[in-house]
Amino acid sequence: MIDADVLVFFCAPYSRYPTKPEDYSPSKLVDCPHCNEKMWLTEKKEAIISANKMDKEIILACFDCFIQIVNDRPELREHIRINI
């Protein structure tokens, strides 16, 4: 059950992982919406994002941008729960 108002999906950046990380399920390269650099998006994360019918805010970012987002929005720090 997803009970947060914000869904956060962070992905391994291609610049640090030129091949898909071994612990990732099937993935594809996509552009990070924040820095436009390539990152690995798993099929599982993509399916959850596509199925979002709950009007939740979705934050999709590479690791580096995710850190910046949390620094810019400190209120997220108290509510981050990693499910994937």
C-alpha positions in Angstrom: 0.0 0.0 0.0 1.3 3.4 -1.0 0.3 6.0 1.6 2.6 8.9 1.0 1.6 12.1 -0.7 4.9 12.1 -2.6 6.3 9.1 -4.5 10.1 9.3 -4.9 11.9 7.2 -7.5 15.7 7.7 -7.7 17.7 5.9 -10.3 21.4 5.1 -10.9 23.0 7.6 -13.2 24.6 6.2 -16.4 27.7 8.4 -15.8 28.6 6.2 -12.8 26.9 3.0 -14.0 27.6 2.5 -17.7 26.0 -0.9 -17.4 22.8 -1.6 -15.5 23.5 -2.2 -11.8 23.4 -5.9 -11.0 20.8 -5.5 -8.3 18.4 -3.7 -10.7 15.5 -5.5 -12.4 15.2 -5.1 -16.2 15.8 -1.4 -16.9 16.2 1.1 -19.7 18.1 4.3 -20.1 16.0 7.5 -19.8 16.8 11.2 -19.3 16.7 12.5 -15.7 13.9 15.1 -15.7 16.1 17.4 -13.7 19.6 17.3 -15.3 18.7 15.5 -18.6 21.6 13.1 -18.1 20.9 9.4 -18.7 19.8 7.2 -15.8 18.6 3.6 -15.4 14.8 3.3 -14.8 13.6 -0.1 -13.8 10.5 -1.6 -15.4 9.0 -1.9 -11.9 9.4 1.8 -11.2 8.1 2.7 -14.7 5.0 0.6 -14.1 4.2 2.2 -10.8 4.7 5.7 -12.3 2.5 4.9 -15.3 -0.2 3.4 -13.0 -0.3 6.4 -10.7 -4.0 7.2 -10.5 -3.8 8.6 -7.0 -2.8 12.1 -7.9 0.4 11.8 -5.9 3.3 14.0 -6.6 6.0 12.0 -8.3 9.7 12.8 -8.0 11.8 11.0 -10.5 15.5 11.7 -10.5 19.0 10.4 -10.7 20.9 9.9 -7.4 22.7 13.3 -7.7 19.5 15.2 -8.4 17.7 13.4 -5.7 20.2 14.6 -3.1 19.8 18.2 -4.4 16.0 17.9 -4.3 16.1 16.7 -0.6 18.5 19.6 0.2 16.0 22.0 -1.5 13.0 20.4 0.2 14.0 19.5 3.7 10.5 18.5 4.6 11.0 15.4 2.5 13.7 14.1 4.9 11.1 13.3 7.6 8.9 11.3 5.2 11.2 9.3 3.0 10.4 5.6 3.1 12.1 3.4 0.5 9.9 0.6 -0.8 11.7 -0.2 -4.1 
